[in-house]
Amino acid sequence: MSFLPLIVIMLLMYMFLIRPQQKRVKEQQALVRSLAAGDEVLLNSGIHGVVKEVEEESGVIWLEVAQDLELKVLRTAVERKFQTDADETPSED
């Protein structure tokens, strides 16, 4: 019976610390695998840009951060991808 509190603490640690971290890692891996040219992304360093090219074999993406300025960064540096709607084109009135 003296091991019961220890087992309960270990179970709680798993439920509140380890499992959520594993879920975040899986989501990040899925995000990195889903990157494609044209995606607007945010890097861990805070740089915003648009993916211009994805090099699958080297794990590198070319990111356009300004007109005629591209950066070569690791795919794992991408923190999140912004949702861009194709139907949100500005109308010329």
PyMOL Python script that loads the backbone (N, CA, C, O; Angstrom):
from pymol import cmd

cmd.read_pdbstr("""\
ATOM      1  N   MET A   1       0.797  -1.203   0.000  1.00  0.00           N
ATOM      2  CA  MET A   1       0.000   0.000   0.000  1.00  0.00           C
ATOM      3  C   MET A   1       0.839   1.267   0.000  1.00  0.00           C
ATOM      4  O   MET A   1       0.340   2.336  -0.350  1.00  0.00           O
ATOM      5  N   SER A   2       2.089   1.165   0.382  1.00  0.00           N
ATOM      6  CA  SER A   2       2.925   2.365   0.425  1.00  0.00           C
ATOM      7  C   SER A   2       3.329   2.811  -0.977  1.00  0.00           C
ATOM      8  O   SER A   2       3.767   3.947  -1.160  1.00  0.00           O
ATOM      9  N   PHE A   3       3.188   1.931  -1.971  1.00  0.00           N
ATOM     10  CA  PHE A   3       3.530   2.296  -3.342  1.00  0.00           C
ATOM     11  C   PHE A   3       2.363   2.951  -4.083  1.00  0.00           C
ATOM     12  O   PHE A   3       2.557   3.504  -5.166  1.00  0.00           O
ATOM     13  N   LEU A   4       1.184   2.896  -3.529  1.00  0.00           N
ATOM     14  CA  LEU A   4       0.011   3.444  -4.186  1.00  0.00           C
ATOM     15  C   LEU A   4       0.137   4.948  -4.477  1.00  0.00           C
ATOM     16  O   LEU A   4      -0.169   5.360  -5.596  1.00  0.00           O
ATOM     17  N   PRO A   5       0.569   5.780  -3.532  1.00  0.00           N
ATOM     18  CA  PRO A   5       0.718   7.202  -3.850  1.00  0.00           C
ATOM     19  C   PRO A   5       1.768   7.454  -4.948  1.00  0.00           C
ATOM     20  O   PRO A   5       1.600   8.354  -5.771  1.00  0.00           O
ATOM     21  N   LEU A   6       2.818   6.679  -4.956  1.00  0.00           N
ATOM     22  CA  LEU A   6       3.848   6.825  -5.980  1.00  0.00           C
ATOM     23  C   LEU A   6       3.292   6.469  -7.361  1.00  0.00           C
ATOM     24  O   LEU A   6       3.584   7.150  -8.345  1.00  0.00           O
ATOM     25  N   ILE A   7       2.513   5.430  -7.428  1.00  0.00           N
ATOM     26  CA  ILE A   7       1.902   5.026  -8.696  1.00  0.00           C
ATOM     27  C   ILE A   7       0.910   6.088  -9.174  1.00  0.00           C
ATOM     28  O   ILE A   7       0.855   6.394 -10.365  1.00  0.00           O
ATOM     29  N   VAL A   8       0.143   6.639  -8.266  1.00  0.00           N
ATOM     30  CA  VAL A   8      -0.817   7.688  -8.622  1.00  0.00           C
ATOM     31  C   VAL A   8      -0.088   8.927  -9.134  1.00  0.00           C
ATOM     32  O   VAL A   8      -0.529   9.534 -10.109  1.00  0.00           O
ATOM     33  N   ILE A   9       1.013   9.313  -8.501  1.00  0.00           N
ATOM     34  CA  ILE A   9       1.798  10.472  -8.935  1.00  0.00           C
ATOM     35  C   ILE A   9       2.377  10.227 -10.325  1.00  0.00           C
ATOM     36  O   ILE A   9       2.358  11.127 -11.165  1.00  0.00           O
ATOM     37  N   MET A  10       2.883   9.044 -10.577  1.00  0.00           N
ATOM     38  CA  MET A  10       3.440   8.726 -11.893  1.00  0.00           C
ATOM     39  C   MET A  10       2.353   8.773 -12.962  1.00  0.00           C
ATOM     40  O   MET A  10       2.588   9.269 -14.064  1.00  0.00           O
ATOM     41  N   LEU A  11       1.181   8.267 -12.650  1.00  0.00           N
ATOM     42  CA  LEU A  11       0.064   8.295 -13.590  1.00  0.00           C
ATOM     43  C   LEU A  11      -0.368   9.734 -13.888  1.00  0.00           C
ATOM     44  O   LEU A  11      -0.646  10.070 -15.039  1.00  0.00           O
ATOM     45  N   LEU A  12      -0.426  10.571 -12.875  1.00  0.00           N
ATOM     46  CA  LEU A  12      -0.781  11.971 -13.074  1.00  0.00           C
ATOM     47  C   LEU A  12       0.277  12.708 -13.901  1.00  0.00           C
ATOM     48  O   LEU A  12      -0.062  13.532 -14.750  1.00  0.00           O
ATOM     49  N   MET A  13       1.538  12.417 -13.657  1.00  0.00           N
ATOM     50  CA  MET A  13       2.606  13.028 -14.451  1.00  0.00           C
ATOM     51  C   MET A  13       2.467  12.646 -15.914  1.00  0.00           C
ATOM     52  O   MET A  13       2.641  13.487 -16.797  1.00  0.00           O
ATOM     53  N   TYR A  14       2.159  11.401 -16.173  1.00  0.00           N
ATOM     54  CA  TYR A  14       1.974  10.955 -17.547  1.00  0.00           C
ATOM     55  C   TYR A  14       0.795  11.684 -18.187  1.00  0.00           C
ATOM     56  O   TYR A  14       0.895  12.161 -19.317  1.00  0.00           O
ATOM     57  N   MET A  15      -0.307  11.767 -17.472  1.00  0.00           N
ATOM     58  CA  MET A  15      -1.515  12.366 -18.037  1.00  0.00           C
ATOM     59  C   MET A  15      -1.378  13.863 -18.286  1.00  0.00           C
ATOM     60  O   MET A  15      -1.919  14.374 -19.267  1.00  0.00           O
ATOM     61  N   PHE A  16      -0.658  14.579 -17.408  1.00  0.00           N
ATOM     62  CA  PHE A  16      -0.608  16.036 -17.516  1.00  0.00           C
ATOM     63  C   PHE A  16       0.674  16.578 -18.135  1.00  0.00           C
ATOM     64  O   PHE A  16       0.699  17.738 -18.545  1.00  0.00           O
ATOM     65  N   LEU A  17       1.730  15.789 -18.216  1.00  0.00           N
ATOM     66  CA  LEU A  17       2.987  16.296 -18.759  1.00  0.00           C
ATOM     67  C   LEU A  17       3.437  15.571 -20.023  1.00  0.00           C
ATOM     68  O   LEU A  17       3.690  16.205 -21.047  1.00  0.00           O
ATOM     69  N   ILE A  18       3.536  14.275 -19.956  1.00  0.00           N
ATOM     70  CA  ILE A  18       4.135  13.508 -21.050  1.00  0.00           C
ATOM     71  C   ILE A  18       3.190  13.394 -22.235  1.00  0.00           C
ATOM     72  O   ILE A  18       3.604  13.629 -23.370  1.00  0.00           O
ATOM     73  N   ARG A  19       1.950  13.046 -22.004  1.00  0.00           N
ATOM     74  CA  ARG A  19       1.009  12.853 -23.105  1.00  0.00           C
ATOM     75  C   ARG A  19       0.747  14.127 -23.922  1.00  0.00           C
ATOM     76  O   ARG A  19       0.743  14.060 -25.151  1.00  0.00           O
ATOM     77  N   PRO A  20       0.529  15.275 -23.286  1.00  0.00           N
ATOM     78  CA  PRO A  20       0.346  16.493 -24.086  1.00  0.00           C
ATOM     79  C   PRO A  20       1.592  16.870 -24.899  1.00  0.00           C
ATOM     80  O   PRO A  20       1.478  17.369 -26.019  1.00  0.00           O
ATOM     81  N   GLN A  21       2.772  16.631 -24.334  1.00  0.00           N
ATOM     82  CA  GLN A  21       4.010  16.931 -25.067  1.00  0.00           C
ATOM     83  C   GLN A  21       4.137  16.025 -26.293  1.00  0.00           C
ATOM     84  O   GLN A  21       4.536  16.486 -27.362  1.00  0.00           O
ATOM     85  N   GLN A  22       3.807  14.766 -26.151  1.00  0.00           N
ATOM     86  CA  GLN A  22       3.854  13.853 -27.291  1.00  0.00           C
ATOM     87  C   GLN A  22       2.871  14.284 -28.377  1.00  0.00           C
ATOM     88  O   GLN A  22       3.163  14.150 -29.565  1.00  0.00           O
ATOM     89  N   LYS A  23       1.720  14.794 -27.981  1.00  0.00           N
ATOM     90  CA  LYS A  23       0.727  15.268 -28.946  1.00  0.00           C
ATOM     91  C   LYS A  23       1.259  16.477 -29.703  1.00  0.00           C
ATOM     92  O   LYS A  23       1.086  16.570 -30.919  1.00  0.00           O
ATOM     93  N   ARG A  24       1.909  17.411 -28.996  1.00  0.00           N
ATOM     94  CA  ARG A  24       2.480  18.590 -29.656  1.00  0.00           C
ATOM     95  C   ARG A  24       3.585  18.209 -30.627  1.00  0.00           C
ATOM     96  O   ARG A  24       3.693  18.801 -31.701  1.00  0.00           O
ATOM     97  N   VAL A  25       4.402  17.236 -30.269  1.00  0.00           N
ATOM     98  CA  VAL A  25       5.477  16.782 -31.157  1.00  0.00           C
ATOM     99  C   VAL A  25       4.889  16.186 -32.426  1.00  0.00           C
ATOM    100  O   VAL A  25       5.381  16.471 -33.518  1.00  0.00           O
ATOM    101  N   LYS A  26       3.855  15.371 -32.314  1.00  0.00           N
ATOM    102  CA  LYS A  26       3.214  14.776 -33.492  1.00  0.00           C
ATOM    103  C   LYS A  26       2.598  15.847 -34.380  1.00  0.00           C
ATOM    104  O   LYS A  26       2.688  15.756 -35.604  1.00  0.00           O
ATOM    105  N   GLU A  27       1.971  16.863 -33.783  1.00  0.00           N
ATOM    106  CA  GLU A  27       1.380  17.948 -34.567  1.00  0.00           C
ATOM    107  C   GLU A  27       2.462  18.729 -35.308  1.00  0.00           C
ATOM    108  O   GLU A  27       2.269  19.101 -36.465  1.00  0.00           O
ATOM    109  N   GLN A  28       3.605  18.983 -34.651  1.00  0.00           N
ATOM    110  CA  GLN A  28       4.703  19.707 -35.286  1.00  0.00           C
ATOM    111  C   GLN A  28       5.284  18.898 -36.446  1.00  0.00           C
ATOM    112  O   GLN A  28       5.596  19.463 -37.495  1.00  0.00           O
ATOM    113  N   GLN A  29       5.430  17.596 -36.273  1.00  0.00           N
ATOM    114  CA  GLN A  29       5.939  16.751 -37.353  1.00  0.00           C
ATOM    115  C   GLN A  29       4.979  16.745 -38.534  1.00  0.00           C
ATOM    116  O   GLN A  29       5.418  16.772 -39.684  1.00  0.00           O
ATOM    117  N   ALA A  30       3.690  16.711 -38.272  1.00  0.00           N
ATOM    118  CA  ALA A  30       2.705  16.748 -39.354  1.00  0.00           C
ATOM    119  C   ALA A  30       2.758  18.085 -40.079  1.00  0.00           C
ATOM    120  O   ALA A  30       2.624  18.132 -41.302  1.00  0.00           O
ATOM    121  N   LEU A  31       2.951  19.167 -39.343  1.00  0.00           N
ATOM    122  CA  LEU A  31       3.066  20.488 -39.959  1.00  0.00           C
ATOM    123  C   LEU A  31       4.282  20.559 -40.871  1.00  0.00           C
ATOM    124  O   LEU A  31       4.186  21.063 -41.990  1.00  0.00           O
ATOM    125  N   VAL A  32       5.405  20.069 -40.414  1.00  0.00           N
ATOM    126  CA  VAL A  32       6.638  20.101 -41.210  1.00  0.00           C
ATOM    127  C   VAL A  32       6.489  19.267 -42.473  1.00  0.00           C
ATOM    128  O   VAL A  32       6.961  19.667 -43.537  1.00  0.00           O
ATOM    129  N   ARG A  33       5.838  18.110 -42.367  1.00  0.00           N
ATOM    130  CA  ARG A  33       5.639  17.259 -43.541  1.00  0.00           C
ATOM    131  C   ARG A  33       4.671  17.882 -44.546  1.00  0.00           C
ATOM    132  O   ARG A  33       4.757  17.603 -45.742  1.00  0.00           O
ATOM    133  N   SER A  34       3.748  18.725 -44.068  1.00  0.00           N
ATOM    134  CA  SER A  34       2.723  19.271 -44.954  1.00  0.00           C
ATOM    135  C   SER A  34       3.143  20.559 -45.661  1.00  0.00           C
ATOM    136  O   SER A  34       2.362  21.106 -46.439  1.00  0.00           O
ATOM    137  N   LEU A  35       4.337  21.050 -45.414  1.00  0.00           N
ATOM    138  CA  LEU A  35       4.762  22.306 -46.043  1.00  0.00           C
ATOM    139  C   LEU A  35       4.861  22.160 -47.549  1.00  0.00           C
ATOM    140  O   LEU A  35       5.358  21.158 -48.064  1.00  0.00           O
ATOM    141  N   ALA A  36       4.378  23.181 -48.247  1.00  0.00           N
ATOM    142  CA  ALA A  36       4.435  23.197 -49.708  1.00  0.00           C
ATOM    143  C   ALA A  36       4.683  24.628 -50.168  1.00  0.00           C
ATOM    144  O   ALA A  36       4.500  25.578 -49.407  1.00  0.00           O
ATOM    145  N   ALA A  37       5.096  24.767 -51.406  1.00  0.00           N
ATOM    146  CA  ALA A  37       5.339  26.091 -51.967  1.00  0.00           C
ATOM    147  C   ALA A  37       4.058  26.911 -51.926  1.00  0.00           C
ATOM    148  O   ALA A  37       2.981  26.410 -52.247  1.00  0.00           O
ATOM    149  N   GLY A  38       4.180  28.169 -51.529  1.00  0.00           N
ATOM    150  CA  GLY A  38       3.037  29.058 -51.445  1.00  0.00           C
ATOM    151  C   GLY A  38       2.461  29.203 -50.055  1.00  0.00           C
ATOM    152  O   GLY A  38       1.627  30.080 -49.829  1.00  0.00           O
ATOM    153  N   ASP A  39       2.882  28.364 -49.105  1.00  0.00           N
ATOM    154  CA  ASP A  39       2.384  28.453 -47.733  1.00  0.00           C
ATOM    155  C   ASP A  39       3.013  29.643 -47.022  1.00  0.00           C
ATOM    156  O   ASP A  39       4.216  29.882 -47.137  1.00  0.00           O
ATOM    157  N   GLU A  40       2.190  30.388 -46.287  1.00  0.00           N
ATOM    158  CA  GLU A  40       2.697  31.483 -45.467  1.00  0.00           C
ATOM    159  C   GLU A  40       2.980  30.920 -44.080  1.00  0.00           C
ATOM    160  O   GLU A  40       2.102  30.325 -43.456  1.00  0.00           O
ATOM    161  N   VAL A  41       4.227  31.110 -43.590  1.00  0.00           N
ATOM    162  CA  VAL A  41       4.643  30.474 -42.353  1.00  0.00           C
ATOM    163  C   VAL A  41       5.302  31.477 -41.410  1.00  0.00           C
ATOM    164  O   VAL A  41       5.702  32.570 -41.811  1.00  0.00           O
ATOM    165  N   LEU A  42       5.400  31.072 -40.150  1.00  0.00           N
ATOM    166  CA  LEU A  42       6.107  31.805 -39.117  1.00  0.00           C
ATOM    167  C   LEU A  42       7.202  30.900 -38.587  1.00  0.00           C
ATOM    168  O   LEU A  42       6.934  29.756 -38.218  1.00  0.00           O
ATOM    169  N   LEU A  43       8.441  31.396 -38.543  1.00  0.00           N
ATOM    170  CA  LEU A  43       9.553  30.613 -38.018  1.00  0.00           C
ATOM    171  C   LEU A  43       9.663  30.791 -36.512  1.00  0.00           C
ATOM    172  O   LEU A  43       9.085  31.720 -35.947  1.00  0.00           O
ATOM    173  N   ASN A  44      10.407  29.897 -35.860  1.00  0.00           N
ATOM    174  CA  ASN A  44      10.644  29.993 -34.424  1.00  0.00           C
ATOM    175  C   ASN A  44      11.289  31.311 -34.046  1.00  0.00           C
ATOM    176  O   ASN A  44      11.101  31.792 -32.929  1.00  0.00           O
ATOM    177  N   SER A  45      12.046  31.904 -34.956  1.00  0.00           N
ATOM    178  CA  SER A  45      12.738  33.158 -34.688  1.00  0.00           C
ATOM    179  C   SER A  45      11.842  34.377 -34.846  1.00  0.00           C
ATOM    180  O   SER A  45      12.268  35.492 -34.545  1.00  0.00           O
ATOM    181  N   GLY A  46      10.597  34.192 -35.316  1.00  0.00           N
ATOM    182  CA  GLY A  46       9.668  35.291 -35.477  1.00  0.00           C
ATOM    183  C   GLY A  46       9.617  35.842 -36.885  1.00  0.00           C
ATOM    184  O   GLY A  46       8.916  36.824 -37.130  1.00  0.00           O
ATOM    185  N   ILE A  47      10.333  35.248 -37.813  1.00  0.00           N
ATOM    186  CA  ILE A  47      10.349  35.705 -39.197  1.00  0.00           C
ATOM    187  C   ILE A  47       9.130  35.149 -39.929  1.00  0.00           C
ATOM    188  O   ILE A  47       8.846  33.952 -39.869  1.00  0.00           O
ATOM    189  N   HIS A  48       8.417  36.035 -40.618  1.00  0.00           N
ATOM    190  CA  HIS A  48       7.270  35.654 -41.448  1.00  0.00           C
ATOM    191  C   HIS A  48       7.742  35.563 -42.888  1.00  0.00           C
ATOM    192  O   HIS A  48       8.617  36.320 -43.308  1.00  0.00           O
ATOM    193  N   GLY A  49       7.170  34.647 -43.640  1.00  0.00           N
ATOM    194  CA  GLY A  49       7.509  34.557 -45.044  1.00  0.00           C
ATOM    195  C   GLY A  49       6.625  33.566 -45.772  1.00  0.00           C
ATOM    196  O   GLY A  49       5.743  32.929 -45.195  1.00  0.00           O
ATOM    197  N   VAL A  50       6.899  33.461 -47.076  1.00  0.00           N
ATOM    198  CA  VAL A  50       6.158  32.548 -47.942  1.00  0.00           C
ATOM    199  C   VAL A  50       7.130  31.502 -48.466  1.00  0.00           C
ATOM    200  O   VAL A  50       8.209  31.840 -48.953  1.00  0.00           O
ATOM    201  N   VAL A  51       6.753  30.244 -48.367  1.00  0.00           N
ATOM    202  CA  VAL A  51       7.598  29.156 -48.844  1.00  0.00           C
ATOM    203  C   VAL A  51       7.641  29.211 -50.369  1.00  0.00           C
ATOM    204  O   VAL A  51       6.601  29.199 -51.028  1.00  0.00           O
ATOM    205  N   LYS A  52       8.851  29.272 -50.925  1.00  0.00           N
ATOM    206  CA  LYS A  52       9.010  29.306 -52.374  1.00  0.00           C
ATOM    207  C   LYS A  52       9.385  27.939 -52.924  1.00  0.00           C
ATOM    208  O   LYS A  52       8.966  27.571 -54.022  1.00  0.00           O
ATOM    209  N   GLU A  53      10.175  27.183 -52.164  1.00  0.00           N
ATOM    210  CA  GLU A  53      10.623  25.870 -52.637  1.00  0.00           C
ATOM    211  C   GLU A  53      10.878  24.978 -51.431  1.00  0.00           C
ATOM    212  O   GLU A  53      11.344  25.444 -50.391  1.00  0.00           O
ATOM    213  N   VAL A  54      10.571  23.703 -51.574  1.00  0.00           N
ATOM    214  CA  VAL A  54      10.799  22.715 -50.519  1.00  0.00           C
ATOM    215  C   VAL A  54      11.762  21.672 -51.056  1.00  0.00           C
ATOM    216  O   VAL A  54      11.492  21.041 -52.078  1.00  0.00           O
ATOM    217  N   GLU A  55      12.883  21.487 -50.373  1.00  0.00           N
ATOM    218  CA  GLU A  55      13.854  20.458 -50.740  1.00  0.00           C
ATOM    219  C   GLU A  55      13.659  19.279 -49.787  1.00  0.00           C
ATOM    220  O   GLU A  55      14.106  19.314 -48.641  1.00  0.00           O
ATOM    221  N   GLU A  56      12.998  18.251 -50.268  1.00  0.00           N
ATOM    222  CA  GLU A  56      12.634  17.108 -49.437  1.00  0.00           C
ATOM    223  C   GLU A  56      13.853  16.368 -48.891  1.00  0.00           C
ATOM    224  O   GLU A  56      13.899  16.034 -47.707  1.00  0.00           O
ATOM    225  N   GLU A  57      14.836  16.113 -49.749  1.00  0.00           N
ATOM    226  CA  GLU A  57      15.964  15.276 -49.352  1.00  0.00           C
ATOM    227  C   GLU A  57      16.866  15.935 -48.324  1.00  0.00           C
ATOM    228  O   GLU A  57      17.464  15.237 -47.505  1.00  0.00           O
ATOM    229  N   SER A  58      16.983  17.257 -48.338  1.00  0.00           N
ATOM    230  CA  SER A  58      17.879  17.938 -47.403  1.00  0.00           C
ATOM    231  C   SER A  58      17.152  18.533 -46.200  1.00  0.00           C
ATOM    232  O   SER A  58      17.801  18.988 -45.258  1.00  0.00           O
ATOM    233  N   GLY A  59      15.826  18.538 -46.212  1.00  0.00           N
ATOM    234  CA  GLY A  59      15.072  19.077 -45.089  1.00  0.00           C
ATOM    235  C   GLY A  59      15.144  20.592 -45.008  1.00  0.00           C
ATOM    236  O   GLY A  59      15.098  21.163 -43.918  1.00  0.00           O
ATOM    237  N   VAL A  60      15.258  21.245 -46.158  1.00  0.00           N
ATOM    238  CA  VAL A  60      15.427  22.694 -46.225  1.00  0.00           C
ATOM    239  C   VAL A  60      14.278  23.294 -47.022  1.00  0.00           C
ATOM    240  O   VAL A  60      13.768  22.677 -47.958  1.00  0.00           O
ATOM    241  N   ILE A  61      13.876  24.503 -46.643  1.00  0.00           N
ATOM    242  CA  ILE A  61      12.920  25.259 -47.447  1.00  0.00           C
ATOM    243  C   ILE A  61      13.533  26.609 -47.791  1.00  0.00           C
ATOM    244  O   ILE A  61      14.359  27.141 -47.048  1.00  0.00           O
ATOM    245  N   TRP A  62      13.115  27.151 -48.928  1.00  0.00           N
ATOM    246  CA  TRP A  62      13.481  28.511 -49.318  1.00  0.00           C
ATOM    247  C   TRP A  62      12.291  29.387 -48.986  1.00  0.00           C
ATOM    248  O   TRP A  62      11.180  29.152 -49.461  1.00  0.00           O
ATOM    249  N   LEU A  63      12.532  30.399 -48.166  1.00  0.00           N
ATOM    250  CA  LEU A  63      11.479  31.250 -47.651  1.00  0.00           C
ATOM    251  C   LEU A  63      11.665  32.671 -48.170  1.00  0.00           C
ATOM    252  O   LEU A  63      12.710  33.282 -47.946  1.00  0.00           O
ATOM    253  N   GLU A  64      10.655  33.199 -48.864  1.00  0.00           N
ATOM    254  CA  GLU A  64      10.726  34.577 -49.343  1.00  0.00           C
ATOM    255  C   GLU A  64      10.165  35.483 -48.247  1.00  0.00           C
ATOM    256  O   GLU A  64       8.989  35.392 -47.896  1.00  0.00           O
ATOM    257  N   VAL A  65      11.026  36.365 -47.708  1.00  0.00           N
ATOM    258  CA  VAL A  65      10.605  37.251 -46.625  1.00  0.00           C
ATOM    259  C   VAL A  65      10.338  38.665 -47.119  1.00  0.00           C
ATOM    260  O   VAL A  65       9.661  39.440 -46.443  1.00  0.00           O
ATOM    261  N   ALA A  66      10.856  39.002 -48.272  1.00  0.00           N
ATOM    262  CA  ALA A  66      10.607  40.298 -48.920  1.00  0.00           C
ATOM    263  C   ALA A  66      10.798  40.083 -50.416  1.00  0.00           C
ATOM    264  O   ALA A  66      11.250  39.025 -50.854  1.00  0.00           O
ATOM    265  N   GLN A  67      10.453  41.089 -51.180  1.00  0.00           N
ATOM    266  CA  GLN A  67      10.619  40.955 -52.622  1.00  0.00           C
ATOM    267  C   GLN A  67      12.098  40.785 -52.944  1.00  0.00           C
ATOM    268  O   GLN A  67      12.932  41.590 -52.528  1.00  0.00           O
ATOM    269  N   ASP A  68      12.414  39.728 -53.689  1.00  0.00           N
ATOM    270  CA  ASP A  68      13.786  39.398 -54.097  1.00  0.00           C
ATOM    271  C   ASP A  68      14.708  39.095 -52.921  1.00  0.00           C
ATOM    272  O   ASP A  68      15.922  39.265 -53.036  1.00  0.00           O
ATOM    273  N   LEU A  69      14.156  38.649 -51.786  1.00  0.00           N
ATOM    274  CA  LEU A  69      14.975  38.254 -50.635  1.00  0.00           C
ATOM    275  C   LEU A  69      14.484  36.905 -50.135  1.00  0.00           C
ATOM    276  O   LEU A  69      13.394  36.798 -49.571  1.00  0.00           O
ATOM    277  N   GLU A  70      15.305  35.869 -50.348  1.00  0.00           N
ATOM    278  CA  GLU A  70      14.945  34.522 -49.915  1.00  0.00           C
ATOM    279  C   GLU A  70      15.947  34.019 -48.896  1.00  0.00           C
ATOM    280  O   GLU A  70      17.145  34.286 -48.993  1.00  0.00           O
ATOM    281  N   LEU A  71      15.438  33.286 -47.917  1.00  0.00           N
ATOM    282  CA  LEU A  71      16.277  32.672 -46.892  1.00  0.00           C
ATOM    283  C   LEU A  71      16.191  31.160 -47.014  1.00  0.00           C
ATOM    284  O   LEU A  71      15.134  30.604 -47.312  1.00  0.00           O
ATOM    285  N   LYS A  72      17.315  30.509 -46.781  1.00  0.00           N
ATOM    286  CA  LYS A  72      17.360  29.049 -46.757  1.00  0.00           C
ATOM    287  C   LYS A  72      17.306  28.630 -45.290  1.00  0.00           C
ATOM    288  O   LYS A  72      18.231  28.913 -44.529  1.00  0.00           O
ATOM    289  N   VAL A  73      16.222  27.956 -44.889  1.00  0.00           N
ATOM    290  CA  VAL A  73      16.043  27.571 -43.489  1.00  0.00           C
ATOM    291  C   VAL A  73      15.658  26.101 -43.387  1.00  0.00           C
ATOM    292  O   VAL A  73      15.166  25.509 -44.348  1.00  0.00           O
ATOM    293  N   LEU A  74      15.884  25.525 -42.226  1.00  0.00           N
ATOM    294  CA  LEU A  74      15.470  24.149 -41.978  1.00  0.00           C
ATOM    295  C   LEU A  74      13.951  24.080 -41.849  1.00  0.00           C
ATOM    296  O   LEU A  74      13.317  24.992 -41.318  1.00  0.00           O
ATOM    297  N   ARG A  75      13.390  23.002 -42.337  1.00  0.00           N
ATOM    298  CA  ARG A  75      11.937  22.821 -42.244  1.00  0.00           C
ATOM    299  C   ARG A  75      11.480  22.775 -40.790  1.00  0.00           C
ATOM    300  O   ARG A  75      10.371  23.207 -40.476  1.00  0.00           O
ATOM    301  N   THR A  76      12.314  22.261 -39.910  1.00  0.00           N
ATOM    302  CA  THR A  76      11.939  22.137 -38.500  1.00  0.00           C
ATOM    303  C   THR A  76      11.878  23.490 -37.798  1.00  0.00           C
ATOM    304  O   THR A  76      11.392  23.564 -36.670  1.00  0.00           O
ATOM    305  N   ALA A  77      12.359  24.567 -38.435  1.00  0.00           N
ATOM    306  CA  ALA A  77      12.302  25.901 -37.844  1.00  0.00           C
ATOM    307  C   ALA A  77      10.918  26.526 -37.971  1.00  0.00           C
ATOM    308  O   ALA A  77      10.661  27.578 -37.385  1.00  0.00           O
ATOM    309  N   VAL A  78      10.028  25.897 -38.725  1.00  0.00           N
ATOM    310  CA  VAL A  78       8.680  26.439 -38.911  1.00  0.00           C
ATOM    311  C   VAL A  78       7.865  26.171 -37.658  1.00  0.00           C
ATOM    312  O   VAL A  78       7.729  25.031 -37.214  1.00  0.00           O
ATOM    313  N   GLU A  79       7.324  27.248 -37.099  1.00  0.00           N
ATOM    314  CA  GLU A  79       6.512  27.123 -35.894  1.00  0.00           C
ATOM    315  C   GLU A  79       5.040  26.911 -36.216  1.00  0.00           C
ATOM    316  O   GLU A  79       4.372  26.080 -35.600  1.00  0.00           O
ATOM    317  N   ARG A  80       4.540  27.675 -37.192  1.00  0.00           N
ATOM    318  CA  ARG A  80       3.142  27.488 -37.585  1.00  0.00           C
ATOM    319  C   ARG A  80       2.934  27.961 -39.008  1.00  0.00           C
ATOM    320  O   ARG A  80       3.742  28.698 -39.573  1.00  0.00           O
ATOM    321  N   LYS A  81       1.828  27.515 -39.565  1.00  0.00           N
ATOM    322  CA  LYS A  81       1.463  27.849 -40.932  1.00  0.00           C
ATOM    323  C   LYS A  81       0.172  28.651 -40.870  1.00  0.00           C
ATOM    324  O   LYS A  81      -0.771  28.262 -40.181  1.00  0.00           O
ATOM    325  N   PHE A  82       0.126  29.774 -41.589  1.00  0.00           N
ATOM    326  CA  PHE A  82      -1.068  30.605 -41.616  1.00  0.00           C
ATOM    327  C   PHE A  82      -2.020  30.077 -42.669  1.00  0.00           C
ATOM    328  O   PHE A  82      -1.595  29.604 -43.723  1.00  0.00           O
ATOM    329  N   GLN A  83      -3.303  30.160 -42.381  1.00  0.00           N
ATOM    330  CA  GLN A  83      -4.324  29.742 -43.335  1.00  0.00           C
ATOM    331  C   GLN A  83      -4.593  30.891 -44.287  1.00  0.00           C
ATOM    332  O   GLN A  83      -4.948  31.990 -43.862  1.00  0.00           O
ATOM    333  N   THR A  84      -4.427  30.640 -45.555  1.00  0.00           N
ATOM    334  CA  THR A  84      -4.723  31.653 -46.558  1.00  0.00           C
ATOM    335  C   THR A  84      -5.874  31.148 -47.410  1.00  0.00           C
ATOM    336  O   THR A  84      -5.831  30.033 -47.930  1.00  0.00           O
ATOM    337  N   ASP A  85      -6.890  31.964 -47.548  1.00  0.00           N
ATOM    338  CA  ASP A  85      -8.048  31.596 -48.365  1.00  0.00           C
ATOM    339  C   ASP A  85      -7.830  32.088 -49.780  1.00  0.00           C
ATOM    340  O   ASP A  85      -7.528  33.262 -49.993  1.00  0.00           O
ATOM    341  N   ALA A  86      -7.979  31.206 -50.741  1.00  0.00           N
ATOM    342  CA  ALA A  86      -7.760  31.562 -52.147  1.00  0.00           C
ATOM    343  C   ALA A  86      -8.850  32.483 -52.682  1.00  0.00           C
ATOM    344  O   ALA A  86      -8.639  33.200 -53.660  1.00  0.00           O
ATOM    345  N   ASP A  87     -10.009  32.461 -52.042  1.00  0.00           N
ATOM    346  CA  ASP A  87     -11.109  33.281 -52.546  1.00  0.00           C
ATOM    347  C   ASP A  87     -11.091  34.698 -51.982  1.00  0.00           C
ATOM    348  O   ASP A  87     -11.995  35.477 -52.286  1.00  0.00           O
ATOM    349  N   GLU A  88     -10.114  35.055 -51.187  1.00  0.00           N
ATOM    350  CA  GLU A  88     -10.007  36.398 -50.623  1.00  0.00           C
ATOM    351  C   GLU A  88      -9.131  37.291 -51.484  1.00  0.00           C
ATOM    352  O   GLU A  88      -8.140  37.838 -51.001  1.00  0.00           O
ATOM    353  N   THR A  89      -9.477  37.441 -52.723  1.00  0.00           N
ATOM    354  CA  THR A  89      -8.718  38.304 -53.617  1.00  0.00           C
ATOM    355  C   THR A  89      -9.325  39.703 -53.570  1.00  0.00           C
ATOM    356  O   THR A  89     -10.547  39.851 -53.595  1.00  0.00           O
ATOM    357  N   PRO A  90      -8.482  40.726 -53.502  1.00  0.00           N
ATOM    358  CA  PRO A  90      -9.026  42.076 -53.439  1.00  0.00           C
ATOM    359  C   PRO A  90      -9.709  42.449 -54.735  1.00  0.00           C
ATOM    360  O   PRO A  90      -9.184  42.179 -55.815  1.00  0.00           O
ATOM    361  N   SER A  91     -10.866  43.063 -54.641  1.00  0.00           N
ATOM    362  CA  SER A  91     -11.602  43.455 -55.841  1.00  0.00           C
ATOM    363  C   SER A  91     -11.144  44.836 -56.292  1.00  0.00           C
ATOM    364  O   SER A  91     -10.855  45.710 -55.474  1.00  0.00           O
ATOM    365  N   GLU A  92     -11.083  45.015 -57.605  1.00  0.00           N
ATOM    366  CA  GLU A  92     -10.668  46.291 -58.175  1.00  0.00           C
ATOM    367  C   GLU A  92     -11.908  47.064 -58.586  1.00  0.00           C
ATOM    368  O   GLU A  92     -12.494  46.806 -59.637  1.00  0.00           O
ATOM    369  N   ASP A  93     -12.302  48.014 -57.751  1.00  0.00           N
ATOM    370  CA  ASP A  93     -13.483  48.823 -58.047  1.00  0.00           C
ATOM    371  C   ASP A  93     -13.095  50.236 -58.396  1.00  0.00           C
ATOM    372  O   ASP A  93     -13.963  51.063 -58.675  1.00  0.00           O
TER     373      ASP A  93
END
""", "prot")
cmd.dss("prot")
cmd.show_as("cartoon", "prot")
cmd.util.cbc("prot")
cmd.orient("prot")
